Every structure is written in structure tokens, then in C-alpha cells.
């Protein structure tokens, strides 16, 4: 079983993703701290735009 550490890492990552998604789905006061604020300031969709550095 050479892939046992990789399998353990995959299981942990899937479990962590499930916990984060589940906590974002629940309504509560802590959701904004974990998932961020989802309210729009100007009534437009909030979009994060960034400029990538050119590759050399």
C-alpha cells in the first residue's frame, strides 16, 4: 500500500471541504466570518478582479 498517505490526505481534505460547505449552508451569525460577506455595495455582483504578473 504505497498510496496510504495520499489516501489519508484525500480523505482529510474531503472531510474539511464538507465541513466548510456545511457551515456556509447554515444560517447564523458566524457564517459571515467563515464565508465572507455576500452583500453587494452598489447593487451589482461583487467580483474580484486582479492582474496576473507576466511570466518570464
mmCIF file as Biopython writes it, N, C-alpha, C and O atoms, coordinates in Angstrom:
data_model
#
loop_
_atom_site.group_PDB
_atom_site.id
_atom_site.type_symbol
_atom_site.label_atom_id
_atom_site.label_alt_id
_atom_site.label_comp_id
_atom_site.label_asym_id
_atom_site.label_entity_id
_atom_site.label_seq_id
_atom_site.pdbx_PDB_ins_code
_atom_site.Cartn_x
_atom_site.Cartn_y
_atom_site.Cartn_z
_atom_site.occupancy
_atom_site.B_iso_or_equiv
_atom_site.auth_seq_id
_atom_site.auth_asym_id
_atom_site.pdbx_PDB_model_num
ATOM 1   N N  . UNK A ? 1  ? 0.838   -1.188 0.000   1.0 0.0 1  A 1 
ATOM 2   C CA . UNK A ? 1  ? 0.000   0.000  0.000   1.0 0.0 1  A 1 
ATOM 3   C C  . UNK A ? 1  ? 0.876   1.243  0.000   1.0 0.0 1  A 1 
ATOM 4   O O  . UNK A ? 1  ? 1.116   1.843  1.047   1.0 0.0 1  A 1 
ATOM 5   N N  . UNK A ? 2  ? 1.340   1.614  -1.148  1.0 0.0 2  A 1 
ATOM 6   C CA . UNK A ? 2  ? 2.200   2.784  -1.250  1.0 0.0 2  A 1 
ATOM 7   C C  . UNK A ? 2  ? 1.408   4.080  -1.166  1.0 0.0 2  A 1 
ATOM 8   O O  . UNK A ? 2  ? 1.958   5.111  -0.777  1.0 0.0 2  A 1 
ATOM 9   N N  . UNK A ? 3  ? 0.142   4.051  -1.519  1.0 0.0 3  A 1 
ATOM 10  C CA . UNK A ? 3  ? -0.658  5.271  -1.586  1.0 0.0 3  A 1 
ATOM 11  C C  . UNK A ? 3  ? -1.434  5.555  -0.305  1.0 0.0 3  A 1 
ATOM 12  O O  . UNK A ? 3  ? -2.344  6.384  -0.314  1.0 0.0 3  A 1 
ATOM 13  N N  . UNK A ? 4  ? -1.101  4.896  0.781   1.0 0.0 4  A 1 
ATOM 14  C CA . UNK A ? 4  ? -1.850  5.088  2.023   1.0 0.0 4  A 1 
ATOM 15  C C  . UNK A ? 4  ? -1.766  6.529  2.537   1.0 0.0 4  A 1 
ATOM 16  O O  . UNK A ? 4  ? -2.799  7.070  2.932   1.0 0.0 4  A 1 
ATOM 17  N N  . UNK A ? 5  ? -0.587  7.188  2.555   1.0 0.0 5  A 1 
ATOM 18  C CA . UNK A ? 5  ? -0.555  8.592  2.994   1.0 0.0 5  A 1 
ATOM 19  C C  . UNK A ? 5  ? -1.345  9.521  2.070   1.0 0.0 5  A 1 
ATOM 20  O O  . UNK A ? 5  ? -1.976  10.474 2.527   1.0 0.0 5  A 1 
ATOM 21  N N  . UNK A ? 6  ? -1.306  9.233  0.775   1.0 0.0 6  A 1 
ATOM 22  C CA . UNK A ? 6  ? -2.060  10.054 -0.173  1.0 0.0 6  A 1 
ATOM 23  C C  . UNK A ? 6  ? -3.562  9.871  0.032   1.0 0.0 6  A 1 
ATOM 24  O O  . UNK A ? 6  ? -4.324  10.835 -0.046  1.0 0.0 6  A 1 
ATOM 25  N N  . UNK A ? 7  ? -3.981  8.650  0.290   1.0 0.0 7  A 1 
ATOM 26  C CA . UNK A ? 7  ? -5.396  8.381  0.541   1.0 0.0 7  A 1 
ATOM 27  C C  . UNK A ? 7  ? -5.853  9.064  1.825   1.0 0.0 7  A 1 
ATOM 28  O O  . UNK A ? 7  ? -6.955  9.610  1.876   1.0 0.0 7  A 1 
ATOM 29  N N  . UNK A ? 8  ? -5.028  9.040  2.848   1.0 0.0 8  A 1 
ATOM 30  C CA . UNK A ? 8  ? -5.364  9.690  4.116   1.0 0.0 8  A 1 
ATOM 31  C C  . UNK A ? 8  ? -5.501  11.205 3.918   1.0 0.0 8  A 1 
ATOM 32  O O  . UNK A ? 8  ? -6.409  11.825 4.472   1.0 0.0 8  A 1 
ATOM 33  N N  . UNK A ? 9  ? -4.600  11.796 3.131   1.0 0.0 9  A 1 
ATOM 34  C CA . UNK A ? 9  ? -4.673  13.227 2.842   1.0 0.0 9  A 1 
ATOM 35  C C  . UNK A ? 9  ? -5.946  13.560 2.075   1.0 0.0 9  A 1 
ATOM 36  O O  . UNK A ? 9  ? -6.607  14.555 2.370   1.0 0.0 9  A 1 
ATOM 37  N N  . UNK A ? 10 ? -6.289  12.736 1.097   1.0 0.0 10 A 1 
ATOM 38  C CA . UNK A ? 10 ? -7.500  12.971 0.312   1.0 0.0 10 A 1 
ATOM 39  C C  . UNK A ? 10 ? -8.747  12.899 1.189   1.0 0.0 10 A 1 
ATOM 40  O O  . UNK A ? 10 ? -9.651  13.723 1.047   1.0 0.0 10 A 1 
ATOM 41  N N  . UNK A ? 11 ? -8.803  11.933 2.085   1.0 0.0 11 A 1 
ATOM 42  C CA . UNK A ? 11 ? -9.957  11.796 2.981   1.0 0.0 11 A 1 
ATOM 43  C C  . UNK A ? 11 ? -10.061 13.010 3.899   1.0 0.0 11 A 1 
ATOM 44  O O  . UNK A ? 11 ? -11.158 13.515 4.139   1.0 0.0 11 A 1 
ATOM 45  N N  . UNK A ? 12 ? -8.928  13.480 4.412   1.0 0.0 12 A 1 
ATOM 46  C CA . UNK A ? 12 ? -8.947  14.659 5.288   1.0 0.0 12 A 1 
ATOM 47  C C  . UNK A ? 12 ? -9.403  15.902 4.537   1.0 0.0 12 A 1 
ATOM 48  O O  . UNK A ? 12 ? -10.180 16.694 5.070   1.0 0.0 12 A 1 
ATOM 49  N N  . UNK A ? 13 ? -8.931  16.085 3.310   1.0 0.0 13 A 1 
ATOM 50  C CA . UNK A ? 13 ? -9.330  17.253 2.523   1.0 0.0 13 A 1 
ATOM 51  C C  . UNK A ? 13 ? -10.810 17.212 2.161   1.0 0.0 13 A 1 
ATOM 52  O O  . UNK A ? 13 ? -11.486 18.240 2.198   1.0 0.0 13 A 1 
ATOM 53  N N  . UNK A ? 14 ? -11.312 16.046 1.815   1.0 0.0 14 A 1 
ATOM 54  C CA . UNK A ? 14 ? -12.738 15.920 1.504   1.0 0.0 14 A 1 
ATOM 55  C C  . UNK A ? 14 ? -13.577 16.192 2.747   1.0 0.0 14 A 1 
ATOM 56  O O  . UNK A ? 14 ? -14.615 16.849 2.663   1.0 0.0 14 A 1 
ATOM 57  N N  . UNK A ? 15 ? -13.141 15.696 3.890   1.0 0.0 15 A 1 
ATOM 58  C CA . UNK A ? 15 ? -13.858 15.964 5.137   1.0 0.0 15 A 1 
ATOM 59  C C  . UNK A ? 15 ? -13.862 17.434 5.494   1.0 0.0 15 A 1 
ATOM 60  O O  . UNK A ? 15 ? -14.881 17.966 5.936   1.0 0.0 15 A 1 
ATOM 61  N N  . UNK A ? 16 ? -12.718 18.103 5.305   1.0 0.0 16 A 1 
ATOM 62  C CA . UNK A ? 16 ? -12.643 19.531 5.605   1.0 0.0 16 A 1 
ATOM 63  C C  . UNK A ? 16 ? -13.535 20.332 4.662   1.0 0.0 16 A 1 
ATOM 64  O O  . UNK A ? 16 ? -14.206 21.272 5.088   1.0 0.0 16 A 1 
ATOM 65  N N  . UNK A ? 17 ? -13.543 19.964 3.383   1.0 0.0 17 A 1 
ATOM 66  C CA . UNK A ? 17 ? -14.403 20.660 2.425   1.0 0.0 17 A 1 
ATOM 67  C C  . UNK A ? 17 ? -15.875 20.472 2.779   1.0 0.0 17 A 1 
ATOM 68  O O  . UNK A ? 17 ? -16.667 21.407 2.655   1.0 0.0 17 A 1 
ATOM 69  N N  . UNK A ? 18 ? -16.242 19.284 3.213   1.0 0.0 18 A 1 
ATOM 70  C CA . UNK A ? 18 ? -17.629 19.034 3.605   1.0 0.0 18 A 1 
ATOM 71  C C  . UNK A ? 18 ? -18.020 19.878 4.808   1.0 0.0 18 A 1 
ATOM 72  O O  . UNK A ? 18 ? -19.132 20.405 4.857   1.0 0.0 18 A 1 
ATOM 73  N N  . UNK A ? 19 ? -17.123 20.014 5.777   1.0 0.0 19 A 1 
ATOM 74  C CA . UNK A ? 19 ? -17.421 20.837 6.953   1.0 0.0 19 A 1 
ATOM 75  C C  . UNK A ? 19 ? -17.583 22.307 6.580   1.0 0.0 19 A 1 
ATOM 76  O O  . UNK A ? 19 ? -18.488 22.978 7.076   1.0 0.0 19 A 1 
ATOM 77  N N  . UNK A ? 20 ? -16.712 22.808 5.711   1.0 0.0 20 A 1 
ATOM 78  C CA . UNK A ? 20 ? -16.797 24.213 5.304   1.0 0.0 20 A 1 
ATOM 79  C C  . UNK A ? 20 ? -18.083 24.460 4.530   1.0 0.0 20 A 1 
ATOM 80  O O  . UNK A ? 20 ? -18.771 25.449 4.780   1.0 0.0 20 A 1 
ATOM 81  N N  . UNK A ? 21 ? -18.418 23.576 3.593   1.0 0.0 21 A 1 
ATOM 82  C CA . UNK A ? 21 ? -19.646 23.758 2.820   1.0 0.0 21 A 1 
ATOM 83  C C  . UNK A ? 21 ? -20.881 23.663 3.704   1.0 0.0 21 A 1 
ATOM 84  O O  . UNK A ? 21 ? -21.849 24.397 3.503   1.0 0.0 21 A 1 
ATOM 85  N N  . UNK A ? 22 ? -20.853 22.778 4.663   1.0 0.0 22 A 1 
ATOM 86  C CA . UNK A ? 22 ? -21.993 22.631 5.566   1.0 0.0 22 A 1 
ATOM 87  C C  . UNK A ? 22 ? -22.143 23.862 6.454   1.0 0.0 22 A 1 
ATOM 88  O O  . UNK A ? 22 ? -23.263 24.295 6.726   1.0 0.0 22 A 1 
ATOM 89  N N  . UNK A ? 23 ? -21.043 24.419 6.902   1.0 0.0 23 A 1 
ATOM 90  C CA . UNK A ? 23 ? -21.135 25.595 7.762   1.0 0.0 23 A 1 
ATOM 91  C C  . UNK A ? 23 ? -21.570 26.819 6.972   1.0 0.0 23 A 1 
ATOM 92  O O  . UNK A ? 23 ? -22.217 27.706 7.529   1.0 0.0 23 A 1 
ATOM 93  N N  . UNK A ? 24 ? -21.232 26.889 5.691   1.0 0.0 24 A 1 
ATOM 94  C CA . UNK A ? 24 ? -21.683 28.012 4.868   1.0 0.0 24 A 1 
ATOM 95  C C  . UNK A ? 24 ? -23.163 27.892 4.528   1.0 0.0 24 A 1 
ATOM 96  O O  . UNK A ? 24 ? -23.810 28.903 4.256   1.0 0.0 24 A 1 
ATOM 97  N N  . UNK A ? 25 ? -23.711 26.687 4.537   1.0 0.0 25 A 1 
ATOM 98  C CA . UNK A ? 25 ? -25.116 26.491 4.207   1.0 0.0 25 A 1 
ATOM 99  C C  . UNK A ? 25 ? -26.022 26.852 5.379   1.0 0.0 25 A 1 
ATOM 100 O O  . UNK A ? 25 ? -27.167 27.250 5.165   1.0 0.0 25 A 1 
ATOM 101 N N  . UNK A ? 26 ? -25.541 26.723 6.596   1.0 0.0 26 A 1 
ATOM 102 C CA . UNK A ? 26 ? -26.350 27.040 7.767   1.0 0.0 26 A 1 
ATOM 103 C C  . UNK A ? 26 ? -26.439 28.548 7.951   1.0 0.0 26 A 1 
ATOM 104 O O  . UNK A ? 26 ? -25.460 29.269 7.760   1.0 0.0 26 A 1 
ATOM 105 N N  . UNK A ? 27 ? -27.617 29.009 8.320   1.0 0.0 27 A 1 
ATOM 106 C CA . UNK A ? 27 ? -27.771 30.423 8.629   1.0 0.0 27 A 1 
ATOM 107 C C  . UNK A ? 27 ? -27.344 30.685 10.055  1.0 0.0 27 A 1 
ATOM 108 O O  . UNK A ? 27 ? -27.734 29.956 10.967  1.0 0.0 27 A 1 
ATOM 109 N N  . UNK A ? 28 ? -26.559 31.701 10.253  1.0 0.0 28 A 1 
ATOM 110 C CA . UNK A ? 28 ? -26.116 32.007 11.604  1.0 0.0 28 A 1 
ATOM 111 C C  . UNK A ? 28 ? -25.232 33.234 11.610  1.0 0.0 28 A 1 
ATOM 112 O O  . UNK A ? 28 ? -24.921 33.796 10.560  1.0 0.0 28 A 1 
ATOM 113 N N  . UNK A ? 29 ? -24.835 33.639 12.779  1.0 0.0 29 A 1 
ATOM 114 C CA . UNK A ? 29 ? -24.026 34.848 12.887  1.0 0.0 29 A 1 
ATOM 115 C C  . UNK A ? 29 ? -22.567 34.599 12.548  1.0 0.0 29 A 1 
ATOM 116 O O  . UNK A ? 29 ? -21.853 35.539 12.197  1.0 0.0 29 A 1 
ATOM 117 N N  . UNK A ? 30 ? -22.102 33.352 12.642  1.0 0.0 30 A 1 
ATOM 118 C CA . UNK A ? 30 ? -20.701 33.055 12.353  1.0 0.0 30 A 1 
ATOM 119 C C  . UNK A ? 30 ? -20.439 32.825 10.871  1.0 0.0 30 A 1 
ATOM 120 O O  . UNK A ? 30 ? -19.284 32.710 10.461  1.0 0.0 30 A 1 
ATOM 121 N N  . UNK A ? 31 ? -21.487 32.755 10.066  1.0 0.0 31 A 1 
ATOM 122 C CA . UNK A ? 31 ? -21.311 32.463 8.649   1.0 0.0 31 A 1 
ATOM 123 C C  . UNK A ? 31 ? -20.513 33.549 7.942   1.0 0.0 31 A 1 
ATOM 124 O O  . UNK A ? 31 ? -19.692 33.239 7.079   1.0 0.0 31 A 1 
ATOM 125 N N  . UNK A ? 32 ? -20.734 34.809 8.287   1.0 0.0 32 A 1 
ATOM 126 C CA . UNK A ? 32 ? -20.012 35.895 7.636   1.0 0.0 32 A 1 
ATOM 127 C C  . UNK A ? 32 ? -18.520 35.844 7.931   1.0 0.0 32 A 1 
ATOM 128 O O  . UNK A ? 32 ? -17.708 36.234 7.092   1.0 0.0 32 A 1 
ATOM 129 N N  . UNK A ? 33 ? -18.160 35.378 9.091   1.0 0.0 33 A 1 
ATOM 130 C CA . UNK A ? 33 ? -16.740 35.274 9.430   1.0 0.0 33 A 1 
ATOM 131 C C  . UNK A ? 33 ? -16.048 34.186 8.620   1.0 0.0 33 A 1 
ATOM 132 O O  . UNK A ? 33 ? -14.884 34.328 8.246   1.0 0.0 33 A 1 
ATOM 133 N N  . UNK A ? 34 ? -16.761 33.108 8.352   1.0 0.0 34 A 1 
ATOM 134 C CA . UNK A ? 34 ? -16.165 31.990 7.635   1.0 0.0 34 A 1 
ATOM 135 C C  . UNK A ? 34 ? -16.279 32.154 6.119   1.0 0.0 34 A 1 
ATOM 136 O O  . UNK A ? 34 ? -15.306 31.937 5.398   1.0 0.0 34 A 1 
ATOM 137 N N  . UNK A ? 35 ? -17.448 32.533 5.640   1.0 0.0 35 A 1 
ATOM 138 C CA . UNK A ? 35 ? -17.702 32.570 4.198   1.0 0.0 35 A 1 
ATOM 139 C C  . UNK A ? 35 ? -17.514 33.951 3.598   1.0 0.0 35 A 1 
ATOM 140 O O  . UNK A ? 35 ? -17.450 34.081 2.375   1.0 0.0 35 A 1 
ATOM 141 N N  . UNK A ? 36 ? -17.425 34.972 4.409   1.0 0.0 36 A 1 
ATOM 142 C CA . UNK A ? 36 ? -17.318 36.325 3.885   1.0 0.0 36 A 1 
ATOM 143 C C  . UNK A ? 36 ? -18.697 36.937 3.719   1.0 0.0 36 A 1 
ATOM 144 O O  . UNK A ? 36 ? -19.711 36.240 3.753   1.0 0.0 36 A 1 
ATOM 145 N N  . UNK A ? 37 ? -18.720 38.220 3.542   1.0 0.0 37 A 1 
ATOM 146 C CA . UNK A ? 37 ? -19.984 38.928 3.379   1.0 0.0 37 A 1 
ATOM 147 C C  . UNK A ? 37 ? -20.443 38.817 1.929   1.0 0.0 37 A 1 
ATOM 148 O O  . UNK A ? 37 ? -19.667 39.062 1.005   1.0 0.0 37 A 1 
ATOM 149 N N  . UNK A ? 38 ? -21.701 38.448 1.735   1.0 0.0 38 A 1 
ATOM 150 C CA . UNK A ? 38 ? -22.230 38.264 0.394   1.0 0.0 38 A 1 
ATOM 151 C C  . UNK A ? 38 ? -23.197 39.381 0.006   1.0 0.0 38 A 1 
ATOM 152 O O  . UNK A ? 38 ? -24.048 39.184 -0.862  1.0 0.0 38 A 1 
ATOM 153 N N  . UNK A ? 39 ? -23.079 40.534 0.630   1.0 0.0 39 A 1 
ATOM 154 C CA . UNK A ? 39 ? -23.952 41.641 0.264   1.0 0.0 39 A 1 
ATOM 155 C C  . UNK A ? 39 ? -23.232 42.554 -0.713  1.0 0.0 39 A 1 
ATOM 156 O O  . UNK A ? 39 ? -22.034 42.801 -0.576  1.0 0.0 39 A 1 
ATOM 157 N N  . UNK A ? 40 ? -23.957 43.048 -1.689  1.0 0.0 40 A 1 
ATOM 158 C CA . UNK A ? 40 ? -23.382 43.921 -2.704  1.0 0.0 40 A 1 
ATOM 159 C C  . UNK A ? 40 ? -23.505 45.366 -2.254  1.0 0.0 40 A 1 
ATOM 160 O O  . UNK A ? 40 ? -24.521 45.758 -1.682  1.0 0.0 40 A 1 
ATOM 161 N N  . UNK A ? 41 ? -22.484 46.148 -2.507  1.0 0.0 41 A 1 
ATOM 162 C CA . UNK A ? 41 ? -22.473 47.541 -2.077  1.0 0.0 41 A 1 
ATOM 163 C C  . UNK A ? 41 ? -23.278 48.411 -3.033  1.0 0.0 41 A 1 
ATOM 164 O O  . UNK A ? 41 ? -24.084 49.231 -2.593  1.0 0.0 41 A 1 
ATOM 165 N N  . UNK A ? 42 ? -23.069 48.243 -4.333  1.0 0.0 42 A 1 
ATOM 166 C CA . UNK A ? 42 ? -23.720 49.095 -5.328  1.0 0.0 42 A 1 
ATOM 167 C C  . UNK A ? 42 ? -24.889 48.413 -6.028  1.0 0.0 42 A 1 
ATOM 168 O O  . UNK A ? 42 ? -25.393 48.935 -7.022  1.0 0.0 42 A 1 
ATOM 169 N N  . UNK A ? 43 ? -25.324 47.277 -5.542  1.0 0.0 43 A 1 
ATOM 170 C CA . UNK A ? 43 ? -26.393 46.556 -6.208  1.0 0.0 43 A 1 
ATOM 171 C C  . UNK A ? 43 ? -25.897 45.726 -7.382  1.0 0.0 43 A 1 
ATOM 172 O O  . UNK A ? 43 ? -26.698 45.110 -8.085  1.0 0.0 43 A 1 
ATOM 173 N N  . UNK A ? 44 ? -24.596 45.704 -7.600  1.0 0.0 44 A 1 
ATOM 174 C CA . UNK A ? 44 ? -24.004 44.915 -8.678  1.0 0.0 44 A 1 
ATOM 175 C C  . UNK A ? 44 ? -23.381 43.661 -8.064  1.0 0.0 44 A 1 
ATOM 176 O O  . UNK A ? 44 ? -23.116 43.625 -6.862  1.0 0.0 44 A 1 
ATOM 177 N N  . UNK A ? 45 ? -23.151 42.650 -8.871  1.0 0.0 45 A 1 
ATOM 178 C CA . UNK A ? 45 ? -22.454 41.468 -8.334  1.0 0.0 45 A 1 
ATOM 179 C C  . UNK A ? 45 ? -21.039 41.828 -7.908  1.0 0.0 45 A 1 
ATOM 180 O O  . UNK A ? 45 ? -20.337 42.558 -8.607  1.0 0.0 45 A 1 
ATOM 181 N N  . UNK A ? 46 ? -20.631 41.316 -6.770  1.0 0.0 46 A 1 
ATOM 182 C CA . UNK A ? 46 ? -19.271 41.553 -6.290  1.0 0.0 46 A 1 
ATOM 183 C C  . UNK A ? 46 ? -18.325 40.607 -7.011  1.0 0.0 46 A 1 
ATOM 184 O O  . UNK A ? 46 ? -18.473 39.387 -6.934  1.0 0.0 46 A 1 
ATOM 185 N N  . UNK A ? 47 ? -17.350 41.175 -7.715  1.0 0.0 47 A 1 
ATOM 186 C CA . UNK A ? 47 ? -16.405 40.386 -8.487  1.0 0.0 47 A 1 
ATOM 187 C C  . UNK A ? 47 ? -15.004 40.813 -8.097  1.0 0.0 47 A 1 
ATOM 188 O O  . UNK A ? 47 ? -14.701 42.004 -8.041  1.0 0.0 47 A 1 
ATOM 189 N N  . UNK A ? 48 ? -14.158 39.845 -7.830  1.0 0.0 48 A 1 
ATOM 190 C CA . UNK A ? 48 ? -12.764 40.120 -7.517  1.0 0.0 48 A 1 
ATOM 191 C C  . UNK A ? 48 ? -11.969 40.080 -8.814  1.0 0.0 48 A 1 
ATOM 192 O O  . UNK A ? 48 ? -11.937 39.057 -9.499  1.0 0.0 48 A 1 
ATOM 193 N N  . UNK A ? 49 ? -11.332 41.186 -9.147  1.0 0.0 49 A 1 
ATOM 194 C CA . UNK A ? 49 ? -10.541 41.274 -10.370 1.0 0.0 49 A 1 
ATOM 195 C C  . UNK A ? 49 ? -9.113  41.580 -9.969  1.0 0.0 49 A 1 
ATOM 196 O O  . UNK A ? 49 ? -8.861  42.484 -9.171  1.0 0.0 49 A 1 
ATOM 197 N N  . UNK A ? 50 ? -8.197  40.839 -10.515 1.0 0.0 50 A 1 
ATOM 198 C CA . UNK A ? 50 ? -6.794  41.092 -10.223 1.0 0.0 50 A 1 
ATOM 199 C C  . UNK A ? 50 ? -5.983  40.896 -11.493 1.0 0.0 50 A 1 
ATOM 200 O O  . UNK A ? 50 ? -6.394  40.187 -12.412 1.0 0.0 50 A 1 
ATOM 201 N N  . UNK A ? 51 ? -4.842  41.529 -11.524 1.0 0.0 51 A 1 
ATOM 202 C CA . UNK A ? 51 ? -3.960  41.433 -12.682 1.0 0.0 51 A 1 
ATOM 203 C C  . UNK A ? 51 ? -2.853  40.448 -12.358 1.0 0.0 51 A 1 
ATOM 204 O O  . UNK A ? 51 ? -2.154  40.580 -11.353 1.0 0.0 51 A 1 
ATOM 205 N N  . UNK A ? 52 ? -2.708  39.464 -13.222 1.0 0.0 52 A 1 
ATOM 206 C CA . UNK A ? 52 ? -1.653  38.489 -13.015 1.0 0.0 52 A 1 
ATOM 207 C C  . UNK A ? 52 ? -0.321  39.073 -13.446 1.0 0.0 52 A 1 
ATOM 208 O O  . UNK A ? 52 ? -0.237  39.879 -14.373 1.0 0.0 52 A 1 
ATOM 209 N N  . UNK A ? 53 ? 0.712   38.644 -12.749 1.0 0.0 53 A 1 
ATOM 210 C CA . UNK A ? 53 ? 2.047   39.082 -13.129 1.0 0.0 53 A 1 
ATOM 211 C C  . UNK A ? 53 ? 2.461   38.387 -14.419 1.0 0.0 53 A 1 
ATOM 212 O O  . UNK A ? 53 ? 2.157   37.210 -14.612 1.0 0.0 53 A 1 
ATOM 213 N N  . UNK A ? 54 ? 3.143   39.095 -15.292 1.0 0.0 54 A 1 
ATOM 214 C CA . UNK A ? 54 ? 3.587   38.443 -16.534 1.0 0.0 54 A 1 
ATOM 215 C C  . UNK A ? 54 ? 4.631   37.370 -16.232 1.0 0.0 54 A 1 
ATOM 216 O O  . UNK A ? 54 ? 5.469   37.531 -15.344 1.0 0.0 54 A 1 
ATOM 217 N N  . UNK A ? 55 ? 4.567   36.292 -16.975 1.0 0.0 55 A 1 
ATOM 218 C CA . UNK A ? 55 ? 5.549   35.223 -16.798 1.0 0.0 55 A 1 
ATOM 219 C C  . UNK A ? 55 ? 6.800   35.564 -17.578 1.0 0.0 55 A 1 
ATOM 220 O O  . UNK A ? 55 ? 6.743   36.163 -18.652 1.0 0.0 55 A 1 
ATOM 221 N N  . UNK A ? 56 ? 7.903   35.180 -17.031 1.0 0.0 56 A 1 
ATOM 222 C CA . UNK A ? 56 ? 9.175   35.482 -17.697 1.0 0.0 56 A 1 
ATOM 223 C C  . UNK A ? 56 ? 9.748   34.248 -18.306 1.0 0.0 56 A 1 
ATOM 224 O O  . UNK A ? 56 ? 10.817  34.298 -18.913 1.0 0.0 56 A 1 
#
